[in-house]
Amino acid sequence: MLRFRKNGKLYYGFTDNLKRRIREHRLGNSNFTSKNGIFDLIFYEAYINKADAQLAEKYFKTGHGREVLKDKLKNYFGGFA
């Protein structure tokens, strides 16, 4: 999960190569990240297979999934998420 510094927006995605994907985002090779500026990687999980990663991404984009992530990161968000 990425969090953008200027507006606090969150971005969820999955990849088979995290370092490569972060580099692509930093180079502006993603429409969403190029529009929202500088970001920080604030959370990631590793999965054994692509299907599980895709299910997790889909879940974290739901209202309940976002709340679960914010609860996991409550110290990062300072209790105000």
N, CA, C and O atoms as a DFTB+ gen file, in Angstrom:
324 C
 N C O
     1  1       0.856      -1.161       0.000
     2  2       0.000       0.000       0.000
     3  2       0.905       1.227       0.000
     4  3       1.876       1.310       0.753
     5  1       0.565       2.153      -0.847
     6  2       1.284       3.414      -0.926
     7  2       0.398       4.511      -0.348
     8  3      -0.827       4.466      -0.463
     9  1       1.032       5.484       0.267
    10  2       0.305       6.666       0.753
    11  2       0.974       7.897       0.181
    12  3       2.189       8.068       0.284
    13  1       0.164       8.754      -0.425
    14  2       0.690       9.945      -1.074
    15  2       0.802      11.085      -0.082
    16  3      -0.121      11.353       0.687
    17  1       1.948      11.751      -0.111
    18  2       2.251      12.782       0.878
    19  2       1.372      14.022       0.736
    20  3       0.963      14.599       1.743
    21  1       1.076      14.439      -0.485
    22  2       0.363      15.705      -0.654
    23  2      -1.120      15.632      -0.313
    24  3      -1.716      16.634       0.083
    25  1      -1.721      14.448      -0.465
    26  2      -3.166      14.383      -0.255
    27  2      -3.611      13.218       0.628
    28  3      -4.802      13.084       0.910
    29  1      -2.680      12.378       1.067
    30  2      -3.016      11.273       1.955
    31  2      -3.740      10.117       1.284
    32  3      -4.145       9.172       1.961
    33  1      -3.912      10.172      -0.049
    34  2      -4.587       9.079      -0.753
    35  2      -3.797       7.787      -0.616
    36  3      -2.571       7.790      -0.497
    37  1      -4.534       6.686      -0.636
    38  2      -3.922       5.365      -0.535
    39  2      -4.050       4.634      -1.868
    40  3      -5.042       4.792      -2.579
    41  1      -3.040       3.835      -2.200
    42  2      -3.031       3.047      -3.428
    43  2      -2.739       1.609      -3.042
    44  3      -1.783       1.335      -2.317
    45  1      -3.568       0.684      -3.531
    46  2      -3.404      -0.738      -3.261
    47  2      -3.128      -1.442      -4.579
    48  3      -3.748      -1.122      -5.594
    49  1      -2.224      -2.377      -4.575
    50  2      -1.958      -3.140      -5.779
    51  2      -1.214      -4.414      -5.436
    52  3      -0.874      -4.663      -4.280
    53  1      -0.965      -5.218      -6.462
    54  2      -0.156      -6.410      -6.260
    55  2       0.851      -6.525      -7.390
    56  3       0.638      -5.992      -8.479
    57  1       1.929      -7.210      -7.132
    58  2       2.995      -7.395      -8.100
    59  2       3.781      -8.642      -7.742
    60  3       3.729      -9.118      -6.608
    61  1       4.505      -9.164      -8.710
    62  2       5.394     -10.287      -8.422
    63  2       6.821      -9.815      -8.169
    64  3       7.721     -10.623      -7.941
    65  1       7.022      -8.480      -8.211
    66  2       8.353      -7.923      -7.970
    67  2       8.182      -6.524      -7.370
    68  3       8.031      -5.546      -8.102
    69  1       8.205      -6.436      -6.050
    70  2       7.918      -5.173      -5.356
    71  2       8.932      -4.084      -5.696
    72  3       8.544      -2.945      -5.958
    73  1      10.220      -4.413      -5.697
    74  2      11.230      -3.386      -6.001
    75  2      11.036      -2.804      -7.392
    76  3      11.127      -1.590      -7.575
    77  1      10.769      -3.657      -8.374
    78  2      10.542      -3.180      -9.741
    79  2       9.302      -2.289      -9.808
    80  3       9.319      -1.239     -10.451
    81  1       8.232      -2.711      -9.142
    82  2       6.981      -1.951      -9.206
    83  2       7.106      -0.588      -8.539
    84  3       6.572       0.400      -9.042
    85  1       7.805      -0.528      -7.417
    86  2       8.044       0.767      -6.755
    87  2       8.839       1.674      -7.689
    88  3       8.526       2.857      -7.823
    89  1       9.863       1.126      -8.331
    90  2      10.665       1.907      -9.277
    91  2       9.774       2.440     -10.412
    92  3       9.894       3.602     -10.798
    93  1       8.894       1.604     -10.936
    94  2       7.989       2.041     -11.996
    95  2       7.083       3.182     -11.526
    96  3       6.858       4.148     -12.255
    97  1       6.577       3.059     -10.319
    98  2       5.733       4.133      -9.773
    99  2       6.541       5.415      -9.623
   100  3       6.060       6.491      -9.977
   101  1       7.747       5.315      -9.110
   102  2       8.577       6.514      -8.918
   103  2       8.934       7.185     -10.240
   104  3       9.115       8.401     -10.293
   105  1       9.036       6.396     -11.305
   106  2       9.343       6.947     -12.626
   107  2       8.101       7.501     -13.329
   108  3       8.195       8.038     -14.432
   109  1       6.945       7.367     -12.688
   110  2       5.714       7.893     -13.264
   111  2       5.072       6.980     -14.284
   112  3       4.280       7.436     -15.108
   113  1       5.402       5.682     -14.245
   114  2       4.860       4.728     -15.205
   115  2       3.491       4.193     -14.811
   116  3       3.061       3.156     -15.315
   117  1       2.819       4.878     -13.933
   118  2       1.466       4.514     -13.520
   119  2       0.622       5.772     -13.544
   120  3       1.022       6.800     -12.998
   121  1      -0.526       5.704     -14.163
   122  2      -1.391       6.872     -14.282
   123  2      -1.768       7.430     -12.909
   124  3      -1.689       8.640     -12.694
   125  1      -2.177       6.563     -11.978
   126  2      -2.618       7.020     -10.662
   127  2      -1.463       7.663      -9.887
   128  3      -1.611       8.760      -9.348
   129  1      -0.321       6.987      -9.832
   130  2       0.782       7.524      -9.023
   131  2       1.401       8.760      -9.665
   132  3       1.863       9.649      -8.950
   133  1       1.422       8.841     -10.982
   134  2       2.011      10.030     -11.614
   135  2       1.185      11.278     -11.320
   136  3       1.730      12.381     -11.289
   137  1      -0.116      11.123     -11.104
   138  2      -0.989      12.270     -10.815
   139  2      -0.936      12.701      -9.353
   140  3      -1.286      13.837      -9.031
   141  1      -0.502      11.805      -8.461
   142  2      -0.596      12.089      -7.032
   143  2       0.733      12.389      -6.354
   144  3       0.751      12.679      -5.158
   145  1       1.833      12.329      -7.073
   146  2       3.110      12.791      -6.563
   147  2       3.867      11.812      -5.688
   148  3       3.760      10.596      -5.843
   149  1       4.625      12.364      -4.775
   150  2       5.524      11.594      -3.916
   151  2       4.722      10.708      -2.975
   152  3       3.691      11.116      -2.441
   153  1       5.212       9.498      -2.783
   154  2       4.506       8.530      -1.936
   155  2       5.488       7.770      -1.065
   156  3       6.697       7.772      -1.297
   157  1       4.933       7.125      -0.064
   158  2       5.696       6.228       0.800
   159  2       5.047       4.856       0.758
   160  3       3.821       4.746       0.756
   161  1       5.858       3.817       0.723
   162  2       5.364       2.457       0.875
   163  2       5.110       2.266       2.363
   164  3       6.039       2.342       3.167
   165  1       3.847       2.017       2.739
   166  2       3.543       1.920       4.166
   167  2       3.118       0.522       4.600
   168  3       3.025       0.249       5.796
   169  1       2.858      -0.375       3.633
   170  2       2.433      -1.723       4.010
   171  2       2.575      -2.650       2.816
   172  3       2.280      -2.274       1.681
   173  1       3.032      -3.869       3.087
   174  2       2.982      -4.908       2.064
   175  2       2.893      -6.263       2.735
   176  3       3.312      -6.438       3.879
   177  1       2.345      -7.211       2.013
   178  2       2.282      -8.603       2.443
   179  2       2.757      -9.453       1.280
   180  3       2.594      -9.084       0.117
   181  1       3.337     -10.581       1.601
   182  2       3.790     -11.519       0.570
   183  2       2.847     -12.722       0.538
   184  3       2.394     -13.205       1.576
   185  1       2.569     -13.183      -0.656
   186  2       1.706     -14.345      -0.859
   187  2       2.441     -15.379      -1.701
   188  3       3.298     -15.040      -2.517
   189  1       2.097     -16.629      -1.492
   190  2       2.732     -17.730      -2.208
   191  2       2.316     -17.752      -3.679
   192  3       3.118     -18.104      -4.544
   193  1       1.076     -17.382      -3.964
   194  2       0.636     -17.438      -5.357
   195  2      -0.161     -16.192      -5.750
   196  3      -0.662     -15.452      -4.904
   197  1      -0.255     -15.995      -7.050
   198  2      -0.902     -14.812      -7.609
   199  2      -2.377     -14.722      -7.243
   200  3      -2.881     -13.637      -6.954
   201  1      -3.071     -15.856      -7.253
   202  2      -4.506     -15.848      -6.960
   203  2      -4.785     -15.300      -5.563
   204  3      -5.713     -14.512      -5.381
   205  1      -3.990     -15.710      -4.576
   206  2      -4.172     -15.203      -3.217
   207  2      -3.864     -13.708      -3.141
   208  3      -4.556     -12.965      -2.445
   209  1      -2.836     -13.269      -3.851
   210  2      -2.491     -11.844      -3.869
   211  2      -3.620     -11.020      -4.484
   212  3      -3.943      -9.940      -3.991
   213  1      -4.212     -11.523      -5.547
   214  2      -5.313     -10.813      -6.189
   215  2      -6.537     -10.740      -5.275
   216  3      -7.215      -9.714      -5.219
   217  1      -6.814     -11.820      -4.568
   218  2      -7.935     -11.803      -3.616
   219  2      -7.690     -10.789      -2.501
   220  3      -8.601     -10.065      -2.102
   221  1      -6.458     -10.742      -2.001
   222  2      -6.123      -9.787      -0.937
   223  2      -6.278      -8.350      -1.443
   224  3      -6.839      -7.504      -0.746
   225  1      -5.785      -8.075      -2.649
   226  2      -5.911      -6.729      -3.204
   227  2      -7.392      -6.348      -3.317
   228  3      -7.780      -5.249      -2.921
   229  1      -8.197      -7.231      -3.842
   230  2      -9.624      -6.965      -3.988
   231  2     -10.275      -6.707      -2.625
   232  3     -11.087      -5.793      -2.483
   233  1      -9.916      -7.510      -1.636
   234  2     -10.464      -7.345      -0.284
   235  2     -10.054      -6.001       0.321
   236  3     -10.887      -5.305       0.900
   237  1      -8.782      -5.635       0.191
   238  2      -8.309      -4.391       0.798
   239  2      -8.902      -3.156       0.134
   240  3      -8.827      -2.063       0.695
   241  1      -9.484      -3.306      -1.035
   242  2     -10.147      -2.189      -1.698
   243  2     -11.609      -2.047      -1.280
   244  3     -12.285      -1.109      -1.703
   245  1     -12.102      -2.972      -0.452
   246  2     -13.470      -2.865       0.065
   247  2     -13.456      -1.995       1.323
   248  3     -12.398      -1.746       1.901
   249  1     -14.614      -1.544       1.736
   250  2     -14.709      -0.741       2.959
   251  2     -14.180      -1.482       4.173
   252  3     -13.425      -0.921       4.967
   253  1     -14.575      -2.744       4.320
   254  2     -14.109      -3.528       5.469
   255  2     -12.605      -3.776       5.373
   256  3     -11.898      -3.690       6.377
   257  1     -12.120      -4.078       4.191
   258  2     -10.686      -4.307       4.005
   259  2      -9.853      -3.084       4.346
   260  3      -8.791      -3.201       4.957
   261  1     -10.338      -1.894       3.950
   262  2      -9.623      -0.655       4.291
   263  2      -9.574      -0.454       5.801
   264  3      -8.558      -0.019       6.343
   265  1     -10.674      -0.772       6.476
   266  2     -10.702      -0.633       7.935
   267  2      -9.723      -1.605       8.597
   268  3      -9.048      -1.246       9.561
   269  1      -9.646      -2.821       8.086
   270  2      -8.691      -3.806       8.622
   271  2      -7.267      -3.296       8.461
   272  3      -6.467      -3.384       9.393
   273  1      -6.945      -2.762       7.282
   274  2      -5.595      -2.227       7.068
   275  2      -5.314      -1.044       7.985
   276  3      -4.232      -0.947       8.564
   277  1      -6.274      -0.156       8.116
   278  2      -6.061       1.001       8.985
   279  2      -5.882       0.568      10.436
   280  3      -5.119       1.187      11.178
   281  1      -6.580      -0.492      10.844
   282  2      -6.401      -1.023      12.187
   283  2      -5.002      -1.620      12.349
   284  3      -4.369      -1.440      13.389
   285  1      -4.520      -2.327      11.330
   286  2      -3.160      -2.883      11.379
   287  2      -2.123      -1.778      11.476
   288  3      -1.058      -1.964      12.064
   289  1      -2.438      -0.627      10.897
   290  2      -1.493       0.495      10.826
   291  2      -1.898       1.639      11.750
   292  3      -1.538       2.790      11.502
   293  1      -2.638       1.337      12.806
   294  2      -3.169       2.414      13.645
   295  2      -2.082       3.289      14.246
   296  3      -2.305       4.484      14.443
   297  1      -0.927       2.740      14.541
   298  2       0.154       3.572      15.062
   299  2       0.726       4.483      13.988
   300  3       1.124       5.613      14.270
   301  1       0.766       3.992      12.762
   302  2       1.234       4.818      11.640
   303  2       0.279       5.988      11.419
   304  3       0.716       7.124      11.236
   305  1      -1.002       5.713      11.436
   306  2      -1.996       6.755      11.206
   307  2      -2.281       7.576      12.466
   308  3      -3.107       8.487      12.424
   309  1      -1.634       7.282      13.553
   310  2      -1.787       8.049      14.773
   311  2      -3.147       7.943      15.426
   312  3      -3.539       8.823      16.193
   313  1      -3.868       6.879      15.131
   314  2      -5.173       6.686      15.734
   315  2      -6.263       7.534      15.128
   316  3      -7.380       7.560      15.644
   317  1      -5.963       8.245      14.024
   318  2      -6.944       9.123      13.403
   319  2      -7.422       8.617      12.054
   320  3      -8.034       9.373      11.299
   321  1      -7.158       7.361      11.732
   322  2      -7.527       6.814      10.413
   323  2      -9.018       6.672      10.288
   324  3      -9.511       6.229       9.250
